[in-house]
Amino acid sequence: MQFYDYVPLQDQVRRYSGIGEVEAQAFMREVAVRMIKGGDKNSAAQYIHDQQWIADRKPYYNVYPSIIPLLTKIDLDFPGDAVHFPHNLTSLVVRLPKGHNQIVSPHGELRSILVAPCNAGPVADLVKYPGPGLGVYLDCGEKRAGSDLSLFDYAIFRLGGINVQQSLDLTPIDAYSQMQDVSFSGGWRKQAIQLLITLLLIQDDPNLINPDVLSKDDPELLNAIGKNDQERIKFLRDRAFRRRGPGWEIGRRYERIPGAPYVVPPHPQRYWVGTGRTKCVVKTRSGYVVDKTKIIQLPTGYLEK
């Protein structure tokens, strides 16, 4: 399965212009200052969040296609204060699958989502945002006219003192896209935000999330998961994280051969947990067999034993 990459603004400039990495960094710092002076705070905020993501060693989630419809159906009628970043992260990129993605904009498939807090660090001073919220950047393949530079749909998604569903209905897209003043509450944008919020609530449920290990370690990881060997899983995870940064796979266990009889694995559902049930998380509930009559048609060989 192949996934779209998120390309930071300075890397896009470097690729487009052919300049070196150091020159691109210096150029983007200068451009960010100009953007702030010119009132384009959205682009400047994205540059700052890009730098935060790079400093965090580019953490990512690879989201498999079969899990996307399940995650975008979870009820968001709960307080925004319950949303929190997993794994002690301060930024995250959600990478969507190539060619198998159900979230489609007029410009093509949703490719990636960058998310970072907008009420902390330089961005808080830049956008003057008063409470908890997320800076959300959606890449759907839209390009600037006459270039290969990406355009993003951008919004500050409010979390403090508001219900998540209410925030979704009220949040407009700001002026960084050609589609301006459009609410996040409709169509593909709503699906994208529903997916993002649900992903932030996933903790360490092995039915939903597993570390994205090195390809040579993949069979060993599956074996360790089957045996619930947490020590081995941690070893394989840490080895991959040291080489390419922290990454996780979401919903890989939900992929199957089309048309084959199968068992639906435990599926995601929102729960309130902890003392007083004040912490909102997404966990799995029991699965089930789909069309049990097909199971007897499988040539298992067990009847000969």
ABEGO torsion letter per residue (X at the ends): XBBBBBBBAAAAAAAAAGBBAAAAAAAAAAAAAAAAAAGBAAAAAAAAAAAAAAAAGGBBBBBBAAAAAAAAABBABBBAAABBBBGGBABBBBBBBBGABABBBAAEBBABBBBBBAABEAAAAAAGBABBBBBBBBBAGBBBBGBABBBBBBBBBBABGBBAAAAAAABBBBAABABBGBBAABEAAAAAAAAAAAAAABBABAAABBBBBBAAAAAAAAAAAAAGBAAAAAAAAAAAAAAAEBBBBBGAAABBBBGBBBBBBBBBBBBBBEBGGABBBBBBBBBBBBGAAAAAABBAGAAAX
